[in-house]
Amino acid sequence: MFARLREEIAVVFERDPAARNTWEVITCYPGFHALLMHRLAHWLWELELKWLARLTSHVGRWLTGIEIHPGATIGRRFFIDHGMGVVIGETAEIGDDCTLYHGVTLGGTSWNKGKRHPTLGEGVVVGAGAKILGPITVGAGAKVGSNAVVVKDIPPGATAIGIPARIVDARESAAAGRFSAYAVVKELNDPLAKAIHELIEHSVETDKRLDHVLAELSRLGMKIEDEAHTELDAQYLNKIVD
C-alpha cells in the first residue's frame, strides 16, 4: 500500500512543475485526495457495500470537487491536475499513466445498464473541459484537446480536437514519449483548417483575376456598371456550385 502511495505522489512531480515537496502534495492536491478516496470507495463497492461506497465517493466529491463513481476502474499512476469539475462515470475504465485536467467528463449516453462510459488506454491525456461520451475507446497514448467533445473511438497515438472531435495529424518536435500538458502539441496539422485556408487563398486569387479582367474590359471601352459586376460574380458563384 505504501509503495502505491509513493508511486501516486511521484507521478505528481513528474507531471506538475508547480509541485515543490511531498508534504505539499499530500495536503494540498485535490486530485491526489480524490484518488485516495476513490481507492477506498472502489474497495467497498467490490465488497458489495454499495451505499457505503457511494457515501465515501460523495464525501470525496464534497471535499475535492471531483466526482468519481466508486464503480469506475482506474489504473496506476493516474493524475488529475487541478481537478475541479471532473466527472468519471460508473463503468468508465482508465488505464495506467493517464492524465485528466479540470472540467473533464467521462460520461454515459444511455440509461440502459451495462457498459455505457468510455475506456481510456494507457498514457492517455485529456485536456481541460473535454467531454468523452459513451462506451467508446480512446487508444493508448492518444490525446484529447481542451474542450473537445468525443463521441467516437480514437485510435492509439492520435490527437483529437474540436466539436465533435476529429482526428488531426500531430507531430511532436521533441522526442517521442514526452509528456504533453493540456494535450497541446507542436506542429499540429489540422486538415479542416488547412482546407479552409486553401479556399480563402483561392478566393483571394480569383478576386484578383476578376479585377484584372474588369480592368481590361474597361480599357477596351466597355462600360461596366455595378449590376454587371454583380452579374459576373453571380455567374462565377454558380459555376463553383455546379
GROMACS elastic network, one bead per residue, 0.5 to 0.9 nm:
[ bonds ]
;  ai    aj funct       b0    kb
    1     4     6  0.51783   500
    1     5     6  0.63266   500
    1     6     6  0.87767   500
    2     6     6  0.61692   500
    2     7     6  0.85048   500
    3     6     6  0.51621   500
    3     7     6  0.62184   500
    3     8     6  0.87477   500
    4     8     6  0.61999   500
    4     9     6  0.86554   500
    4    76     6  0.81038   500
    4    77     6  0.85916   500
    5     8     6  0.50845   500
    5     9     6  0.62364   500
    5    10     6  0.85551   500
    5    36     6  0.87470   500
    6     9     6  0.51271   500
    6    10     6  0.60331   500
    6    11     6  0.86938   500
    7    10     6  0.50932   500
    7    11     6  0.63407   500
    7    76     6  0.82416   500
    7    77     6  0.65695   500
    8    11     6  0.54318   500
    8    12     6  0.69527   500
    8    32     6  0.74559   500
    8    35     6  0.88785   500
    8    76     6  0.76681   500
    8    77     6  0.54593   500
    8    78     6  0.72699   500
    8    79     6  0.78235   500
    9    12     6  0.54432   500
    9    13     6  0.71441   500
    9    22     6  0.70702   500
    9    25     6  0.68993   500
    9    26     6  0.76419   500
    9    32     6  0.76356   500
    9    77     6  0.86677   500
   10    13     6  0.54247   500
   10    14     6  0.65333   500
   10    22     6  0.84899   500
   10    77     6  0.85154   500
   11    15     6  0.63310   500
   11    16     6  0.83953   500
   11    77     6  0.60782   500
   11    78     6  0.78123   500
   11    79     6  0.70668   500
   11    97     6  0.85360   500
   12    15     6  0.54067   500
   12    16     6  0.56588   500
   12    17     6  0.84675   500
   12    19     6  0.70107   500
   12    25     6  0.75217   500
   12    29     6  0.89933   500
   12    32     6  0.83393   500
   12    77     6  0.88333   500
   12    79     6  0.68455   500
   12    80     6  0.88791   500
   12    81     6  0.84732   500
   13    16     6  0.54667   500
   13    17     6  0.64963   500
   13    18     6  0.80827   500
   13    19     6  0.57932   500
   13    20     6  0.78538   500
   13    21     6  0.83628   500
   13    22     6  0.87848   500
   13    25     6  0.87209   500
   14    17     6  0.74395   500
   14   179     6  0.89864   500
   15    19     6  0.88637   500
   15    79     6  0.80828   500
   15    81     6  0.85207   500
   15    99     6  0.86407   500
   15   179     6  0.74828   500
   15   181     6  0.78701   500
   16    19     6  0.58229   500
   16    81     6  0.76545   500
   16   181     6  0.88790   500
   17    20     6  0.78333   500
   19    22     6  0.81108   500
   19    24     6  0.72427   500
   19    25     6  0.67533   500
   20    23     6  0.86317   500
   20    24     6  0.68300   500
   20    25     6  0.79445   500
   21    24     6  0.54623   500
   21    25     6  0.65854   500
   21    26     6  0.89652   500
   22    25     6  0.51096   500
   22    26     6  0.62121   500
   22    27     6  0.86570   500
   23    26     6  0.51514   500
   23    27     6  0.61346   500
   23    28     6  0.82037   500
   24    27     6  0.53096   500
   24    28     6  0.54626   500
   24    29     6  0.73880   500
   25    28     6  0.55053   500
   25    29     6  0.52413   500
   25    30     6  0.87970   500
   25    32     6  0.74213   500
   26    29     6  0.64800   500
   26    30     6  0.89605   500
   26    32     6  0.71615   500
   26    33     6  0.76403   500
   27    30     6  0.83954   500
   27    32     6  0.89416   500
   27    33     6  0.82666   500
   28    32     6  0.85664   500
   28    33     6  0.84991   500
   29    32     6  0.54631   500
   29    33     6  0.65239   500
   29    34     6  0.88230   500
   29    64     6  0.88078   500
   29    81     6  0.82862   500
   29    82     6  0.75693   500
   29    83     6  0.88582   500
   30    34     6  0.59408   500
   30    35     6  0.84815   500
   30    63     6  0.80059   500
   30    64     6  0.51591   500
   30    65     6  0.79408   500
   30    66     6  0.79138   500
   30    80     6  0.81833   500
   30    81     6  0.83016   500
   30    82     6  0.69901   500
   30    83     6  0.66273   500
   30    84     6  0.82437   500
   31    34     6  0.51189   500
   31    35     6  0.62193   500
   31    36     6  0.87457   500
   31    64     6  0.74373   500
   31    66     6  0.76030   500
   31    79     6  0.66904   500
   31    81     6  0.61803   500
   31    82     6  0.66685   500
   31    83     6  0.56566   500
   31    84     6  0.86658   500
   32    35     6  0.52256   500
   32    36     6  0.63945   500
   32    37     6  0.87859   500
   32    79     6  0.74122   500
   32    80     6  0.73893   500
   32    81     6  0.89272   500
   33    36     6  0.51965   500
   33    37     6  0.62673   500
   33    38     6  0.85967   500
   33    60     6  0.76807   500
   33    63     6  0.85292   500
   33    64     6  0.71798   500
   34    37     6  0.51213   500
   34    38     6  0.60792   500
   34    39     6  0.86718   500
   34    57     6  0.85568   500
   34    60     6  0.58439   500
   34    61     6  0.74460   500
   34    63     6  0.82717   500
   34    64     6  0.63209   500
   34    65     6  0.85646   500
   34    66     6  0.64820   500
   34    67     6  0.80541   500
   34    68     6  0.78393   500
   34    80     6  0.86568   500
   34    83     6  0.87831   500
   35    39     6  0.61972   500
   35    40     6  0.87670   500
   35    60     6  0.88876   500
   35    68     6  0.85349   500
   35    74     6  0.89431   500
   35    78     6  0.81012   500
   35    79     6  0.83375   500
   35    80     6  0.84296   500
   36    39     6  0.51896   500
   36    40     6  0.65711   500
   36    41     6  0.87225   500
   36    60     6  0.88940   500
   37    40     6  0.52825   500
   37    41     6  0.61247   500
   37    42     6  0.85472   500
   37    56     6  0.68510   500
   37    57     6  0.66799   500
   37    59     6  0.83771   500
   37    60     6  0.58258   500
   38    42     6  0.57756   500
   38    43     6  0.83041   500
   38    53     6  0.87905   500
   38    56     6  0.78778   500
   38    57     6  0.64210   500
   38    60     6  0.76629   500
   38    68     6  0.66767   500
   38    69     6  0.77689   500
   38    70     6  0.61415   500
   38    72     6  0.86542   500
   38    74     6  0.89110   500
   39    42     6  0.52581   500
   39    43     6  0.62148   500
   39    44     6  0.87585   500
   39    70     6  0.81116   500
   39    74     6  0.86328   500
   40    43     6  0.51626   500
   40    44     6  0.63534   500
   40    45     6  0.86431   500
   40    53     6  0.77429   500
   40    56     6  0.76338   500
   40    57     6  0.86726   500
   40    70     6  0.84353   500
   41    44     6  0.51285   500
   41    45     6  0.61006   500
   41    46     6  0.87381   500
   41    50     6  0.88166   500
   41    52     6  0.76621   500
   41    54     6  0.69867   500
   41    55     6  0.82135   500
   41    56     6  0.56149   500
   41    57     6  0.59467   500
   41    69     6  0.83191   500
   41    70     6  0.51377   500
   41    71     6  0.82427   500
   42    46     6  0.62393   500
   42    47     6  0.86237   500
   42    53     6  0.67182   500
   42    57     6  0.87368   500
   42    69     6  0.82033   500
   42    71     6  0.59685   500
   42    72     6  0.73738   500
   42    73     6  0.79007   500
   43    46     6  0.52805   500
   43    47     6  0.64227   500
   43    48     6  0.89556   500
   43    49     6  0.88576   500
   43    53     6  0.78832   500
   43    70     6  0.81508   500
   44    47     6  0.50049   500
   44    48     6  0.65467   500
   44    49     6  0.52971   500
   44    50     6  0.68997   500
   44    51     6  0.89294   500
   44    52     6  0.69219   500
   44    53     6  0.51850   500
   44    54     6  0.89110   500
   44    56     6  0.88936   500
   44    70     6  0.80991   500
   45    48     6  0.51550   500
   45    49     6  0.54245   500
   45    50     6  0.51561   500
   45    51     6  0.83079   500
   45    52     6  0.79224   500
   45    53     6  0.53188   500
   45    54     6  0.80096   500
   45    70     6  0.61450   500
   45    71     6  0.64265   500
   46    49     6  0.73393   500
   46    50     6  0.81742   500
   46    53     6  0.89543   500
   46    70     6  0.88933   500
   46    71     6  0.79897   500
   47    50     6  0.79689   500
   48    51     6  0.86556   500
   48    53     6  0.85811   500
   49    52     6  0.55729   500
   49    53     6  0.60947   500
   49    54     6  0.87363   500
   50    53     6  0.50402   500
   50    54     6  0.61569   500
   50    55     6  0.85866   500
   50    70     6  0.84850   500
   51    54     6  0.51046   500
   51    55     6  0.61221   500
   51    56     6  0.85961   500
   52    55     6  0.50030   500
   52    56     6  0.61392   500
   52    57     6  0.85608   500
   53    56     6  0.51367   500
   53    57     6  0.62133   500
   53    58     6  0.85948   500
   53    69     6  0.87984   500
   53    70     6  0.61344   500
   53    71     6  0.87729   500
   54    58     6  0.60308   500
   54    59     6  0.86143   500
   54    69     6  0.73562   500
   54    70     6  0.64415   500
   55    59     6  0.62014   500
   55    60     6  0.85640   500
   56    59     6  0.51851   500
   56    60     6  0.62496   500
   56    61     6  0.86902   500
   56    70     6  0.83609   500
   57    60     6  0.50202   500
   57    61     6  0.62104   500
   57    62     6  0.86967   500
   57    67     6  0.71527   500
   57    68     6  0.65849   500
   57    69     6  0.65069   500
   57    70     6  0.62615   500
   58    62     6  0.62192   500
   58    63     6  0.86748   500
   58    67     6  0.74699   500
   58    68     6  0.86359   500
   58    69     6  0.87256   500
   59    62     6  0.50331   500
   59    63     6  0.62083   500
   59    64     6  0.85933   500
   60    63     6  0.51684   500
   60    64     6  0.59821   500
   60    65     6  0.77035   500
   60    66     6  0.71899   500
   60    67     6  0.73555   500
   60    68     6  0.83608   500
   61    64     6  0.53282   500
   61    68     6  0.75359   500
   62    65     6  0.58781   500
   62    66     6  0.78888   500
   62    67     6  0.85299   500
   63    66     6  0.81755   500
   64    67     6  0.82364   500
   64    83     6  0.76849   500
   64    84     6  0.70601   500
   65    83     6  0.70505   500
   65    85     6  0.58356   500
   65    86     6  0.73794   500
   66    83     6  0.60452   500
   66    84     6  0.57040   500
   66    85     6  0.57130   500
   66    87     6  0.63118   500
   66    88     6  0.84662   500
   66   102     6  0.87818   500
   67    84     6  0.89688   500
   67    85     6  0.74785   500
   67    86     6  0.60911   500
   67    88     6  0.62645   500
   67    89     6  0.83518   500
   68    71     6  0.83340   500
   68    72     6  0.70150   500
   68    86     6  0.79065   500
   68    87     6  0.59316   500
   68    89     6  0.65089   500
   68    90     6  0.77697   500
   69    72     6  0.56135   500
   69    87     6  0.81849   500
   69    88     6  0.61893   500
   69    89     6  0.54744   500
   69    91     6  0.84041   500
   69    92     6  0.87295   500
   70    73     6  0.81742   500
   70    89     6  0.86407   500
   70    90     6  0.67500   500
   71    89     6  0.78476   500
   71    91     6  0.63384   500
   71    92     6  0.80251   500
   72    88     6  0.71337   500
   72    89     6  0.63513   500
   72    91     6  0.53154   500
   72    92     6  0.50602   500
   72    93     6  0.60761   500
   72    94     6  0.80868   500
   73    90     6  0.83068   500
   73    91     6  0.73923   500
   73    92     6  0.63399   500
   73    94     6  0.61574   500
   73    95     6  0.83482   500
   74    78     6  0.73182   500
   74    92     6  0.82036   500
   74    93     6  0.59995   500
   74    95     6  0.62873   500
   74    96     6  0.75483   500
   75    78     6  0.64676   500
   75    93     6  0.81221   500
   75    94     6  0.58247   500
   75    97     6  0.74446   500
   75    98     6  0.81541   500
   75   122     6  0.85113   500
   76    94     6  0.89934   500
   76    95     6  0.72923   500
   76    97     6  0.63187   500
   76    98     6  0.83942   500
   77    96     6  0.59038   500
   77    98     6  0.71384   500
   77    99     6  0.87467   500
   78    94     6  0.82183   500
   78    95     6  0.80406   500
   78    96     6  0.63270   500
   78    97     6  0.52786   500
   78    98     6  0.51403   500
   78    99     6  0.60628   500
   78   100     6  0.82728   500
   79    97     6  0.75205   500
   79    98     6  0.64750   500
   79   100     6  0.64274   500
   79   101     6  0.84801   500
   80    83     6  0.55036   500
   80    86     6  0.84241   500
   80    98     6  0.86280   500
   80    99     6  0.58400   500
   80   101     6  0.56983   500
   80   102     6  0.74082   500
   81    84     6  0.87446   500
   81    99     6  0.75059   500
   81   100     6  0.63858   500
   81   102     6  0.64736   500
   82   101     6  0.64497   500
   82   102     6  0.55810   500
   83    86     6  0.57362   500
   83   100     6  0.77501   500
   83   101     6  0.59970   500
   83   103     6  0.69822   500
   83   104     6  0.83309   500
   84   101     6  0.85203   500
   84   102     6  0.52195   500
   84   103     6  0.62178   500
   84   104     6  0.88779   500
   85   102     6  0.59498   500
   85   104     6  0.68858   500
   85   105     6  0.80831   500
   85   129     6  0.85973   500
   86   100     6  0.81202   500
   86   101     6  0.76645   500
   86   102     6  0.56973   500
   86   105     6  0.57835   500
   86   106     6  0.82766   500
   86   129     6  0.84903   500
   87   103     6  0.76079   500
   87   104     6  0.63957   500
   87   106     6  0.61438   500
   87   107     6  0.73597   500
   88    91     6  0.86033   500
   88    92     6  0.65745   500
   88   104     6  0.82098   500
   88   105     6  0.60594   500
   88   107     6  0.65324   500
   88   117     6  0.84064   500
   89    92     6  0.54565   500
   89    93     6  0.89890   500
   89   105     6  0.81552   500
   89   106     6  0.59586   500
   89   107     6  0.55376   500
   89   108     6  0.69503   500
   89   116     6  0.85279   500
   89   117     6  0.62038   500
   89   118     6  0.84509   500
   90    93     6  0.87690   500
   90   107     6  0.87042   500
   90   108     6  0.87432   500
   90   115     6  0.86986   500
   90   116     6  0.83398   500
   90   117     6  0.71740   500
   91   108     6  0.85130   500
   91   114     6  0.75778   500
   91   115     6  0.56261   500
   91   116     6  0.62625   500
   91   117     6  0.52381   500
   91   118     6  0.75370   500
   91   119     6  0.84856   500
   91   135     6  0.85261   500
   92   106     6  0.68550   500
   92   107     6  0.79458   500
   92   108     6  0.87310   500
   92   115     6  0.80003   500
   92   116     6  0.77388   500
   92   118     6  0.51720   500
   92   119     6  0.57489   500
   92   120     6  0.80836   500
   92   135     6  0.81600   500
   93   117     6  0.78182   500
   93   118     6  0.65777   500
   93   120     6  0.61218   500
   93   121     6  0.83125   500
   94    97     6  0.88776   500
   94    98     6  0.70664   500
   94   118     6  0.83541   500
   94   119     6  0.59446   500
   94   121     6  0.64573   500
   94   122     6  0.75098   500
   94   124     6  0.86769   500
   95    98     6  0.63675   500
   95   119     6  0.79468   500
   95   120     6  0.58127   500
   95   123     6  0.72097   500
   95   124     6  0.79855   500
   95   140     6  0.83025   500
   96   121     6  0.75137   500
   96   123     6  0.63753   500
   96   124     6  0.86272   500
   97   122     6  0.58477   500
   97   124     6  0.72900   500
   97   125     6  0.88939   500
   98   120     6  0.78350   500
   98   121     6  0.78626   500
   98   122     6  0.60978   500
   98   125     6  0.58980   500
   98   126     6  0.82313   500
   98   141     6  0.86476   500
   99   123     6  0.73476   500
   99   124     6  0.63707   500
   99   126     6  0.63045   500
   99   127     6  0.84617   500
   99   181     6  0.89548   500
  100   103     6  0.87066   500
  100   104     6  0.67119   500
  100   124     6  0.83850   500
  100   125     6  0.61051   500
  100   127     6  0.64766   500
  100   128     6  0.74340   500
  100   182     6  0.84182   500
  101   104     6  0.62860   500
  101   125     6  0.83303   500
  101   126     6  0.64153   500
  101   127     6  0.54666   500
  101   129     6  0.74718   500
  101   130     6  0.85742   500
  101   146     6  0.86908   500
  101   181     6  0.89745   500
  101   182     6  0.69885   500
  102   127     6  0.78169   500
  102   128     6  0.50633   500
  102   129     6  0.63427   500
  102   130     6  0.87962   500
  103   127     6  0.86481   500
  103   128     6  0.56051   500
  103   130     6  0.69080   500
  103   131     6  0.83596   500
  103   147     6  0.86851   500
  104   126     6  0.72954   500
  104   127     6  0.73522   500
  104   128     6  0.59756   500
  104   131     6  0.57823   500
  104   132     6  0.79377   500
  104   146     6  0.87808   500
  104   147     6  0.83415   500
  105   129     6  0.74961   500
  105   130     6  0.65538   500
  105   132     6  0.61243   500
  105   133     6  0.76737   500
  106   117     6  0.64189   500
  106   118     6  0.61412   500
  106   119     6  0.87585   500
  106   130     6  0.87355   500
  106   131     6  0.62797   500
  106   132     6  0.50509   500
  106   133     6  0.59764   500
  106   134     6  0.80066   500
  107   116     6  0.78332   500
  107   117     6  0.54727   500
  107   118     6  0.70920   500
  107   131     6  0.73768   500
  107   132     6  0.63192   500
  107   134     6  0.62411   500
  107   135     6  0.87006   500
  108   111     6  0.80111   500
  108   115     6  0.86557   500
  108   118     6  0.75920   500
  108   132     6  0.85641   500
  108   133     6  0.54931   500
  108   135     6  0.70338   500
  109   116     6  0.66371   500
  109   117     6  0.77023   500
  109   133     6  0.63110   500
  109   134     6  0.50692   500
  109   135     6  0.81109   500
  110   113     6  0.81447   500
  110   116     6  0.62875   500
  110   117     6  0.89312   500
  110   134     6  0.74845   500
  111   116     6  0.82705   500
  112   115     6  0.85720   500
  112   116     6  0.77394   500
  113   116     6  0.75450   500
  115   118     6  0.83972   500
  115   134     6  0.85702   500
  115   135     6  0.61404   500
  116   133     6  0.84555   500
  116   134     6  0.53642   500
  116   136     6  0.83391   500
  117   132     6  0.83524   500
  117   133     6  0.65654   500
  117   136     6  0.71352   500
  118   132     6  0.66835   500
  118   133     6  0.64299   500
  118   134     6  0.56514   500
  118   137     6  0.58590   500
  118   138     6  0.75613   500
  119   135     6  0.69832   500
  119   136     6  0.62327   500
  119   138     6  0.62160   500
  119   139     6  0.84114   500
  120   123     6  0.83814   500
  120   124     6  0.64418   500
  120   136     6  0.86197   500
  120   137     6  0.60205   500
  120   139     6  0.64637   500
  120   140     6  0.71473   500
  120   142     6  0.87784   500
  121   124     6  0.61553   500
  121   137     6  0.74867   500
  121   138     6  0.59716   500
  121   141     6  0.71081   500
  121   142     6  0.80137   500
  121   156     6  0.80230   500
  122   139     6  0.75769   500
  122   141     6  0.62060   500
  122   142     6  0.86255   500
  123   139     6  0.88800   500
  123   140     6  0.57924   500
  123   142     6  0.72729   500
  123   143     6  0.87733   500
  124   138     6  0.74797   500
  124   139     6  0.74469   500
  124   140     6  0.59234   500
  124   142     6  0.50551   500
  124   143     6  0.58045   500
  124   144     6  0.80174   500
  124   156     6  0.89371   500
  124   157     6  0.85505   500
  125   141     6  0.74628   500
  125   142     6  0.66335   500
  125   144     6  0.62897   500
  125   145     6  0.84247   500
  125   179     6  0.86849   500
  125   180     6  0.75957   500
  125   181     6  0.79109   500
  125   182     6  0.72952   500
  125   183     6  0.58381   500
  126   129     6  0.85367   500
  126   130     6  0.66374   500
  126   131     6  0.88617   500
  126   142     6  0.85585   500
  126   143     6  0.59178   500
  126   145     6  0.64440   500
  126   146     6  0.71674   500
  126   182     6  0.68050   500
  126   183     6  0.62317   500
  127   130     6  0.58976   500
  127   143     6  0.77666   500
  127   144     6  0.58559   500
  127   147     6  0.70859   500
  127   148     6  0.81165   500
  127   181     6  0.77583   500
  127   183     6  0.53073   500
  127   184     6  0.80013   500
  128   145     6  0.76130   500
  128   147     6  0.62427   500
  128   148     6  0.88293   500
  128   182     6  0.64351   500
  128   183     6  0.87377   500
  129   145     6  0.87461   500
  129   146     6  0.55942   500
  129   148     6  0.73376   500
  129   149     6  0.89249   500
  130   144     6  0.71096   500
  130   145     6  0.68587   500
  130   146     6  0.52795   500
  130   149     6  0.58938   500
  130   150     6  0.78120   500
  131   146     6  0.89670   500
  131   147     6  0.69386   500
  131   148     6  0.62300   500
  131   150     6  0.61124   500
  131   151     6  0.85195   500
  132   136     6  0.81167   500
  132   138     6  0.89084   500
  132   144     6  0.88667   500
  132   148     6  0.80887   500
  132   149     6  0.59634   500
  132   151     6  0.63074   500
  132   152     6  0.86542   500
  133   136     6  0.72692   500
  133   149     6  0.75931   500
  133   150     6  0.61903   500
  133   151     6  0.54047   500
  133   152     6  0.83188   500
  134   137     6  0.89643   500
  134   150     6  0.87656   500
  134   151     6  0.65539   500
  134   152     6  0.83043   500
  135   151     6  0.87803   500
  135   152     6  0.89358   500
  135   153     6  0.89515   500
  136   150     6  0.87385   500
  136   151     6  0.70885   500
  136   152     6  0.60598   500
  136   153     6  0.52354   500
  136   154     6  0.82098   500
  137   152     6  0.77149   500
  137   154     6  0.64241   500
  137   155     6  0.80645   500
  138   141     6  0.85526   500
  138   142     6  0.65617   500
  138   143     6  0.85122   500
  138   144     6  0.88764   500
  138   152     6  0.86068   500
  138   153     6  0.57648   500
  138   155     6  0.64214   500
  138   156     6  0.69890   500
  138   158     6  0.89874   500
  139   142     6  0.56731   500
  139   143     6  0.89967   500
  139   153     6  0.77746   500
  139   154     6  0.58061   500
  139   157     6  0.67479   500
  139   158     6  0.78662   500
  140   155     6  0.77654   500
  140   157     6  0.62301   500
  140   158     6  0.88533   500
  141   155     6  0.89791   500
  141   156     6  0.57377   500
  141   158     6  0.74244   500
  141   177     6  0.86043   500
  142   154     6  0.72049   500
  142   155     6  0.70867   500
  142   156     6  0.53385   500
  142   159     6  0.57560   500
  142   160     6  0.80139   500
  142   183     6  0.88973   500
  143   154     6  0.88909   500
  143   156     6  0.89998   500
  143   157     6  0.72352   500
  143   158     6  0.63648   500
  143   160     6  0.63573   500
  143   161     6  0.87133   500
  143   180     6  0.84591   500
  143   182     6  0.86926   500
  143   183     6  0.53581   500
  143   184     6  0.82581   500
  144   147     6  0.85583   500
  144   148     6  0.66956   500
  144   149     6  0.87679   500
  144   150     6  0.81288   500
  144   154     6  0.89761   500
  144   158     6  0.85236   500
  144   159     6  0.58104   500
  144   161     6  0.61800   500
  144   165     6  0.83211   500
  144   182     6  0.83602   500
  144   183     6  0.59534   500
  144   184     6  0.86983   500
  145   148     6  0.56461   500
  145   159     6  0.72698   500
  145   160     6  0.60628   500
  145   162     6  0.75511   500
  145   165     6  0.86470   500
  145   182     6  0.68083   500
  145   183     6  0.52037   500
  145   184     6  0.66006   500
  146   161     6  0.74029   500
  146   162     6  0.84667   500
  146   182     6  0.65396   500
  146   183     6  0.71186   500
  146   184     6  0.82288   500
  147   161     6  0.78868   500
  147   162     6  0.72544   500
  147   163     6  0.79591   500
  148   160     6  0.73647   500
  148   161     6  0.51902   500
  148   163     6  0.55446   500
  148   164     6  0.68279   500
  148   165     6  0.55720   500
  148   166     6  0.88202   500
  149   160     6  0.89753   500
  149   161     6  0.77917   500
  149   162     6  0.66477   500
  149   163     6  0.51643   500
  149   164     6  0.51393   500
  149   165     6  0.53381   500
  150   153     6  0.78665   500
  150   154     6  0.83684   500
  150   160     6  0.78375   500
  150   161     6  0.83532   500
  150   162     6  0.84323   500
  150   163     6  0.75606   500
  150   164     6  0.60951   500
  150   165     6  0.50455   500
  150   166     6  0.80869   500
  151   164     6  0.71459   500
  151   165     6  0.73977   500
  152   164     6  0.89755   500
  152   165     6  0.81150   500
  152   166     6  0.89687   500
  154   157     6  0.84809   500
  154   158     6  0.66682   500
  154   159     6  0.79343   500
  154   160     6  0.73698   500
  154   166     6  0.88415   500
  154   167     6  0.75209   500
  155   158     6  0.57746   500
  155   159     6  0.86944   500
  155   167     6  0.88167   500
  156   159     6  0.88821   500
  158   167     6  0.66240   500
  158   168     6  0.71908   500
  158   169     6  0.72649   500
  158   170     6  0.73515   500
  159   166     6  0.82289   500
  159   167     6  0.57262   500
  159   168     6  0.57051   500
  159   169     6  0.69308   500
  159   170     6  0.63696   500
  159   183     6  0.79594   500
  159   185     6  0.88048   500
  160   165     6  0.55290   500
  160   166     6  0.52103   500
  160   168     6  0.60266   500
  160   169     6  0.89200   500
  161   164     6  0.78795   500
  161   166     6  0.56450   500
  161   167     6  0.67653   500
  161   168     6  0.72978   500
  161   190     6  0.89298   500
  162   166     6  0.62630   500
  162   167     6  0.89735   500
  163   166     6  0.76832   500
  166   190     6  0.89618   500
  167   190     6  0.81117   500
  167   191     6  0.89365   500
  168   188     6  0.72437   500
  168   189     6  0.61594   500
  168   190     6  0.50893   500
  168   191     6  0.67904   500
  168   192     6  0.88238   500
  169   187     6  0.86682   500
  169   188     6  0.63071   500
  169   189     6  0.51076   500
  169   190     6  0.64719   500
  169   191     6  0.79884   500
  170   185     6  0.66099   500
  170   186     6  0.72106   500
  170   187     6  0.64067   500
  170   189     6  0.60292   500
  170   190     6  0.82508   500
  171   174     6  0.88585   500
  171   185     6  0.73158   500
  171   186     6  0.65767   500
  171   187     6  0.56738   500
  171   188     6  0.64411   500
  171   189     6  0.78470   500
  172   175     6  0.71727   500
  172   176     6  0.70946   500
  172   178     6  0.84583   500
  172   185     6  0.61776   500
  172   186     6  0.56415   500
  172   187     6  0.67729   500
  172   188     6  0.83526   500
  173   176     6  0.84612   500
  173   185     6  0.85252   500
  173   186     6  0.64882   500
  173   187     6  0.73963   500
  174   177     6  0.85664   500
  174   178     6  0.68938   500
  174   186     6  0.87221   500
  175   178     6  0.61129   500
  176   179     6  0.89736   500
  177   180     6  0.87565   500
  179   183     6  0.86402   500
  180   183     6  0.52988   500
  180   184     6  0.60555   500
  180   185     6  0.65534   500
  181   184     6  0.62340   500
  181   185     6  0.84685   500
  182   185     6  0.88154   500
  184   188     6  0.85818   500
  185   188     6  0.63137   500
  189   192     6  0.89962   500
  189   193     6  0.82249   500
  189   194     6  0.76172   500
  190   193     6  0.54302   500
  190   194     6  0.61798   500
  190   195     6  0.87534   500
  191   195     6  0.61219   500
  191   196     6  0.86758   500
  192   195     6  0.51664   500
  192   196     6  0.63217   500
  192   197     6  0.87368   500
  193   196     6  0.51308   500
  193   197     6  0.62352   500
  193   198     6  0.86581   500
  194   197     6  0.52157   500
  194   198     6  0.62749   500
  194   199     6  0.87712   500
  195   198     6  0.50912   500
  195   199     6  0.62734   500
  195   200     6  0.87251   500
  196   199     6  0.51076   500
  196   200     6  0.62667   500
  196   201     6  0.86777   500
  197   200     6  0.50919   500
  197   201     6  0.61893   500
  197   202     6  0.85643   500
  198   201     6  0.51097   500
  198   202     6  0.60972   500
  198   203     6  0.85706   500
  199   202     6  0.50167   500
  199   203     6  0.60910   500
  199   204     6  0.86591   500
  200   203     6  0.50396   500
  200   204     6  0.62500   500
  200   205     6  0.86702   500
  201   204     6  0.51818   500
  201   205     6  0.62531   500
  201   206     6  0.86292   500
  202   205     6  0.51631   500
  202   206     6  0.61238   500
  202   207     6  0.86604   500
  203   206     6  0.50851   500
  203   207     6  0.62102   500
  203   208     6  0.87332   500
  204   207     6  0.51766   500
  204   208     6  0.64195   500
  204   209     6  0.88605   500
  205   208     6  0.51648   500
  205   209     6  0.64116   500
  205   210     6  0.87865   500
  206   209     6  0.50860   500
  206   210     6  0.61799   500
  206   211     6  0.86058   500
  207   210     6  0.50844   500
  207   211     6  0.61373   500
  207   212     6  0.85725   500
  208   211     6  0.51500   500
  208   212     6  0.62306   500
  208   213     6  0.87612   500
  209   212     6  0.50153   500
  209   213     6  0.62535   500
  209   214     6  0.86841   500
  210   213     6  0.50671   500
  210   214     6  0.61750   500
  210   215     6  0.85354   500
  210   232     6  0.88746   500
  210   233     6  0.87473   500
  211   214     6  0.51429   500
  211   215     6  0.60917   500
  211   216     6  0.86584   500
  212   215     6  0.50884   500
  212   216     6  0.62654   500
  212   217     6  0.87131   500
  213   216     6  0.51642   500
  213   217     6  0.62492   500
  213   218     6  0.86148   500
  214   217     6  0.50666   500
  214   218     6  0.60991   500
  214   219     6  0.85535   500
  214   224     6  0.77225   500
  214   229     6  0.82491   500
  215   218     6  0.50533   500
  215   219     6  0.61441   500
  215   220     6  0.87245   500
  216   220     6  0.63252   500
  216   221     6  0.88911   500
  216   222     6  0.89933   500
  217   220     6  0.51413   500
  217   221     6  0.66600   500
  217   222     6  0.55595   500
  217   223     6  0.79524   500
  217   224     6  0.79518   500
  218   221     6  0.52291   500
  218   222     6  0.50724   500
  218   223     6  0.62130   500
  218   224     6  0.68004   500
  219   222     6  0.73049   500
  224   227     6  0.80991   500
  224   228     6  0.60504   500
  224   229     6  0.68900   500
  225   228     6  0.52178   500
  225   229     6  0.63600   500
  225   230     6  0.86525   500
  226   230     6  0.60688   500
  226   231     6  0.85223   500
  227   231     6  0.60567   500
  227   232     6  0.85909   500
  228   232     6  0.61862   500
  228   233     6  0.85867   500
  229   232     6  0.51537   500
  229   233     6  0.62865   500
  229   234     6  0.86585   500
  230   233     6  0.50355   500
  230   234     6  0.61383   500
  230   235     6  0.86300   500
  231   235     6  0.61555   500
  231   236     6  0.85619   500
  232   235     6  0.50837   500
  232   236     6  0.61592   500
  232   237     6  0.86398   500
  233   236     6  0.50519   500
  233   237     6  0.61816   500
  233   238     6  0.86057   500
  234   237     6  0.51098   500
  234   238     6  0.61486   500
  234   239     6  0.86816   500
  235   238     6  0.50885   500
  235   239     6  0.63289   500
  235   240     6  0.88083   500
  236   239     6  0.51738   500
  236   240     6  0.64643   500
  236   241     6  0.88438   500
  237   240     6  0.50541   500
  237   241     6  0.62765   500
  237   242     6  0.86429   500
  238   241     6  0.50739   500
  238   242     6  0.61255   500
  239   242     6  0.50685   500
